[in-house]
Amino acid sequence: MLETNICIVGAGPGGAGTALKLSYLGIPSLLIDKAVFPRDKICGDAISGKVTTLLNRLDPEILGRFHGMKQEQIDIWGIKFAAPNGRDIDVPFAMGFNKEADTAPGYVSRRIDFDNFLIEEVKRRDNIDFRDNTNIASYEKVEDGWVIKDKSGELIIKCKLLIQAGGAYNPFSRHNAGLEKDDKHYAAAVRAYYKNVGGMHEDNFIELHFVKEIVPGYFWIFPLPNGGANIGLGMRSDFISKQKVNLKEEMLKIMHENPKFKDRFANAELEGKIVGYGLPLGSKKRDISGDNYILVGDAGHLIDPLTGEGIGNAIYSGFIAAELAEKCLAEQRFDAKYLKAYDVRVARVLYSEMKLSYQLQRLLRYPRLANFLANLVGRNRKFIDLISEMYTDFALRKQLINPVFWFKLLTGRAVK
């Protein structure tokens, strides 16, 4: 039997981020994943400024190596929002950027490349015992931790603290931690890679199109290096059931029949297959820790309900888990009451954002309201500048759900 203080199951951004943070704190860990890296992960592939901020806090040299991945990533300078009526609004991530001198506020990188980048960072650290191609099949709670076994039955691990980072489909979250699927707080999406998509934004804006037929879901177009694009469609699971939506069929219909897109996809070529995946949204507070365990990233249902972005939240939650693990080891306390501090901190730094995103998502159920707001904002450059500032100013972003904010915009009054 292999004994370790900390075992991390799942080596995606959440698990790798946890292991790296522990390593920099001087704490050894065992990191396990069932896949062999590099491996693909179905995702929108967008990497927010939250990710680069966290990597820089951990070690500026890691961020430097990330910026050196020029063949595997593309700089993103803003978002194109499109209302159900087809009105486009270009919103830069932040005003005043110098594209020649500044690093971009966001990126798109295929997960096969980004996740492998994190694994290469893991391999640089002597105090991380990384084992891929290891499929964990069982979890047994014992008095002072967990005993876990791989599928072959040959590897048996005993740990004081189990950090579960195995993604949306890991069995531990459902069967051991009790996180049941709730369709109102869960989404499904399909994603495909294409080349030769026309009409891409000259500044590499990612595109979110709230097409009338799929509201409150959205259709996305994200640019990739070497002229590629990540194309997808996502919708909350309860609406998929209610409206009997076939996501793959709807995506193809938008691409090839919708007048706004059919010319852009006339010469597009599919690379690989159209694939589907689930997104456990962070719009509902859940218990994401317990006796001798912590749930990180998608395993803890921490995906943003509006954008579907989960990489930043996964890494952030991993850093929080690692910092608490340091205290656990110092105090030799791994009980549920002590680990509740993880839930509290995640709620403080992440849940407020996800709650706001869920409220905005609910507003977008009403196409007429979305069209009205798009027309209002699109007519005034000052409104666009203000929304751009909201990308980095959460207090300002919260005003989006305040009717007084919109009244002030309509009447030309200051809103700050």
N, C-alpha and C positions, 0 to 999 in steps of 0.2 A: 504493500500500500504506500502510495506517495502522499506525504503530508506537507501541507503548505498553509500559511496564514491566509492568503488571499488567492482565490481562483476566479478568473474572469472567463465566462463562457460566451463566445462571440467576438470576432476580431474585426468587425466593421468599425466605422468611426467612433461609436460609443465605447466599445471594448478596447480598441487600440488607444483611444484618447485616455481612457482610465489607466491603462498600463503605463503609458508614457508619463502621465502626471505622477503616478506612484513612483516611477523610476527616478524622476527628477527630485522627488521628496526623499529619495534614498531607500525606498521600500520595494523589496522584491515581490514579484507576482508570477503566477502561472496563467498564461493566456492561451485559450483553446478555440479552435474553429473547425467545423466539419469539412469546410472546403479546402482546396489547394489553391494558394495564391500564385499568380494573379487570377482572380475570378470576377465574373460580372455580377452586378446587383441591379435589379430593375428599379429605376429611379428617374426623376426629372433631370438629375445631374447638376442642378444649380448649387453653387457654393456661395453663401452670403458673406458679407464683411464680418459677421460674427465669428466665422471659422478662422479667418486670417488674424483677427484680433486675438483669439485664444491661442493660436499657434505662436504668435509673436510674444505673448505673455509667457508662454512656456519656454521658448528659446528662439530668439531672433534668427539663429542660424537655420532652424527648421523652416521658418517662413522664407528665408532666402533660398533654400533648396526648392521649396514649393514654387516660388517665382521663376526658378530656373527650368520648370517643366513647360517650356514654350511650345513644344510639339503636342502636349497633352491637354492644354487648357486654352481658353479664349477669354479675353478681358470683356467684362460686361459693365456698361456705363449707365444703364437705366432700364426702365420698363415701359413697354407700350401696352396700355390698357385699351380694350375695345368694348364698348357698351353693346347691349343686344341690338340697338338700332344701327350698329356698324360704325359709330363715331369713335375715332381713334384719338387717344391722348398720350403723347410722349412725355414721360416724367423722368428726368435725369435723377440718378440716385442722390446726387448732391450737386449744388451749384458751385461754380468756380474751379472745377477740376482742370488741370493741365494734363492732357493725355500724353504729352511728350515727357513730362517730368514726374507725374504722380503714378503711384500704383493704382490699379482699378479698384473700385468699391465692391465688385463682385466678379464671379468667374463661372464658367461652365466647363466641367471636365467629366468625361465618362467615368463612371464608378469603378470600372475595371482598372483605370489608371490612378484615380485619387486614392482609392482604398489600398492599392498596392504601394503607393507612395508612403502611406502611414505605416504599412507593414515593414517597409524598408527602414523607416525610422525606428520601429520596434526592434528590428534586428541589430541596430547600432548599439542597443543598450544591453550591457552585460547582465543586468539584474532582472531581465524579463525572460522567462522560460516560455518561448513561443512554440506551440505545437499545432500545426494545421493537419488536415486529413484525419481529424479525431472527432468522431461523432458521439456525443454524449447521449446515452439511452435511458439513464435512470438517475433519480435524485432521492436520497433518503435522509430525512432529518434525524440527527443524533443529538445527544445532550449538548455537546460543545461545538456544533457546527453542522456540516453536511458531508455525506459520503456520496460521491458521484461515480458512475461507471460508464465506460464507453461501450459502443455497440458490440465489440468483440468480447467484452468481459475481461480482457487482459489488463486494462488500465483501470485502477481503482484509486480515487483521490479523496483524501479527507482534508477539508478546509474549515477554518474558523469563520471566514466571511466569503460568501458566494456573491459575486457580482454578475448578474445575468444581463447580457448584452446581445442576446441571440436574435434580435429582430422581431418583426410582427408575428411570426408564426411559431415562435419557440413554445414548447409545451409547458415549461416551468411557469410562465406568467399566467397561463390559463388554469392549469391543474394544481399548482402548488401555491401560487400567490393569489389566485381567485379573481383575476381580471377578466371578467366576462365581456364578450363582444356586445356593444350597444350600437345599433345601426345609425342612431342619431349622432353618434360620436365616432364614426368609422367611415372611411371612404374607400372607393375602388377606383382604379385607374388602368388605362392601357398606354403603352409606350412603344415607339418604334424609332429606329434610326433611318434617316433618309439622306441622300445626297442630291444635289442639283435642285434644291428648293429655291424658287425665285423670290424676289422682293424682300430680301433680308435687310434689316436696318443697317445703315452705314456705320453707326457707332455700336453695333452689336447689342442692341436692346433685346432683352427677352420679351416675348409677347404673350399676353394673357387675354384671350378672346372670350367674352361672355356671350356666346351665340344663343339666340333666342330659343332655339329648339332644345337646348340642354341646360338652361338656367334651372337651378343654381350651380351647375357644374361649369367648367370652363375648358376650352381648347387651348393648348399651348404650342408655341414654336420657340425653341431655344437654340441659338446658334452654337455650333461646335467647331473645333479646329478643322482646318483643311476642307472647308466648304460643306461640312456636314451639318445636320440638324437633328435635335431630339424633338420628336413630335408626339403629343399625347393628349389624352382626354381624361378628366377626373370628375367624379360626382359623389356626393354623400350617399351612403348605402341605402338609407331609408327612402330617398328619392328614386334611386335606381329601381327598388322594388315597387314603389308606388306607381311610377311612370312606365315600368316594364321596359327599361332601356337596355339595349345591347351596346355596350361601349365601343366595341370594335366596329360594328356596323355604323354607328353614329359618327365615329371618327372618319371612316372612309367616305361617308356621305358628305361630311363637311368639306373634306379635302377635294373631292372630285365633282360635287354638285353645287355647293354654295358659290354664288357668283363672286364673292370676295376672295375666294381661295383657289378656285379651279384652275385659273391661269398660273398661279404660283406653283401648283403641283403638277402642271401638265407634263413636265419633263423630269419629275422627281422619280428617283429609283430607291426602292426599299432595300435596306441592307439587313439581312437576317429576317426575323419574324416580328409580328406585333404580339407583344406579351402583356399579361395583366398582373396586377399586384394589389395588395391591400394596404391601407394607411390607417393605423390606429391613432386617432386624433387626440390632441391634448386639451380638448374643450370641456372635459369632465374631470373633476378632482377624484383621484383614486389613491388607495394605499399602495405606494410603490416601494415599500420596504417592510421587513418583518424580522422575525428572529433569525439572525445570521445571514440575511440576504438583502440586496439592493437591486432594483431594476433600473437599467440605464437605457436611454434612447427609445427606439421603437418598442423595446420590451416593456417599457414603462408608459407607453401610449403618450409620446411627447411630440408628435408631429403638429406643425402649425395648421390650424383648421382652414385658413383662408388660402395660403400659398402652397401648402403641402410640403414645405421645406422641413426636413428633419435632421440634416447633417449637423448644422450648428447646434441645435438643441441636444443632439446625441453627445457631441463632444463636451458641451457645457455641463450636461448632467454627469458625464464621466469625470470631469474635473472636480465637481462637487462631491461625488462619491469617493474619489481618491483622498480629498482633503479630510473628509469625515473618517475614512479608514485609518488615516494617520492618528487621529484622536482615539479611535477604537483600540488600536494596538497599544497606545500609551496607557489607556485606562483598563485594558483587557475587558472591555465591555462590547458585546455584540448582540445584545437583546433588542427586541422590537422597540421598547421605549427609548433606548439610547439612539437607535438608528432613525427614529422619527425625525430627528434633526435634518435628515436628508430631505424628507418630504417637505418640511417647512421651508428650507432654503430653495428648493426647486420651485415651490409655489411662489416664493417672493421674487425670484429672478426670471422665471419663465412663464408661470401660469398667468400672470397679469397680461402678458403679450398674447398668449393663446386665447384667453377669454375675450380680449378685444377682437381678435381675428374671427372668433366664432360669432360675435355680435355683428361684425361687418358682413360675414358670410350670410347670416340670416337676412340682413337688409337686401342683399343681392338676389334674394328669391323673387323680388318684385321688379320685373323688367322695366315698368314705367318709371319707377323711382330711379333705377340705375341709368336709364336714358336721360331723365331730367337732370341728374347730377352731372352726367357726362357733358351734356349741352351747356350747363352752367359753367363748369370748370373750363371746358374747351374754348369758351368765348373770351376768357380773361387770362392773360399770361401770368398775372400776379397770383392767381389761384394755383396754377401749375407750380410756380416757384414755392408757394407755401406747402403744397403736398410733397414737393421734393425735400423740403426741410424735415418733413415728418419721418423720412427714412431713418434719420439719426436722432430724432427728438421724440421719445415715446410719450412724454407729457403732452406734446402738441398733437400727436397722432390720436390720443384718446378723445380729442374734441370732435373727431369724425362722427361719433355717435351722439353728440350733443346737439339738439335742435337749435340751441342758441347760436352755436358756431355757424350753422348754415343761414340763420336769420341775419347774422352780421355780415356774411358774405353777400347775401342778396341786397342788403341795404348799404353796402360799401363801407361798413365800419371796420375798424381794426379788430383783429381776432387774437392777438397775442396778449 
